[in-house]
């Protein structure tokens, strides 16, 4: 189980709050990944996640390759592929 954290910025390079971050296994478009709020894997989190007031988000997941689809007001919808947790 590994932690992934990042931040999203809008088109004006300001933190983007309330933006959706969808976590999927790499190469899969019909399934979401199971993500957790703690390292023990006891608290599943909603997927997609929503960024906080500073544009930040984080989750724990089993070692895997995954992609993120980021979308919402003030951001260009983007998919980041082949993120590796090991």
N, C-alpha and C positions, 0 to 999 in steps of 0.2 A: 504494500500500500504506500503510495507516494502522494505528496501534496503538490498541486499546481496552483499558482497564483499569478495574476497579471492585472493590468488596468486598461481601460478603453478610453480613448480620447475622441472628441467630436471633430468635425471638419474645421473648427476654429482652434484646434489643439488644446481644448479645455477638457477636464474630466467629464465623461459622459455618464450621468446617473440614470438609472432605470432602463438601461439597455439590456436586451436579451442575449444570453450566451448559451447556445445549444451545443452539447457535447455528444459526439457520435464516434463509434469505432471508425477508423480510417477506411475509406472506400465504401462505406455503408450509408445509404440515404434514407432508409426506411426504419431505422432502429436508433434508439438513444442509448447512451452508456449509463450504467449504474454508477452514481457518484455519491460520495459521503461527506458529512460535515466533520468527521473526526477520524483519526488515524486507526482506531480500533475497528472501523467499519460498522459501527452500531447505529449510526444516525444517517439514514439515507437523506439525500437532498433532492429538491425538485429539479428537474431538467426539462426546460432550460432554466438557467440561473438568471438573476437580475443583478446588475452592478449597483454598488452602494453610492452614496452621495459624492464620493471621490473617484468614481469610475472603476473601483476595484471589485474583483471577484476571486474566489478561491474554492477549491474542492479537493477531496482525496479520491483516488481511484486505484484499482489494482494495476500492476505493471501492464502497460499496453501501448498501442499506437492509437491516437485519436485525432479528430479534427474538431475545430470550433467554428460555428457559424454565428457571427455577431451581427445584430440588426436592431434597429430602433430609431427613434427621432434624433436627428442631428448627426447620424453616422451613415456612412455608405455600407450597405450590407456586404460583408466580407466573410469568406471561408478560409481559415488557416488550416492547412493539412499537414499531416505527418508530424504531430507532436508526440514525442516518445517519453513515457514515464518508465524508469527502471530503478 
